[in-house]
């Protein structure tokens, strides 16, 4: 059953992952193509917002829950961003690992008290 605390953790996790991934994408864009200071600053600001959300997410769940949701969520989205936004070669093993990790998180969340 989804409790209010878990729902809050998931909501914060979605916000955290979004800010972290967008910040990483902006910083990658800055590093690889633009070199504009504004991209660097925006990327850092987005990543700092993500860290702030991370701190508040720790109040809603355990460190283990928050860390695993964050790690898997950001990795899956960054794999997709690498492939489709930056046209980088992503090995099949990365996709397989992302699927296994996502299934692992789903299993853990289903069975955690």
Buried (B, 14 or more C-beta within 10 A) or exposed (E): EEEEEBEBBBEBBEBBBBBBBBBBBBBBBBEEEEEEEEBBEBBBEBBEBBEEBBEBBBEBBEEEBBBBBBEBBBBBBBBBBBBEEEEEEBEEEBBEBBEEBBEEBEEBBEEEE
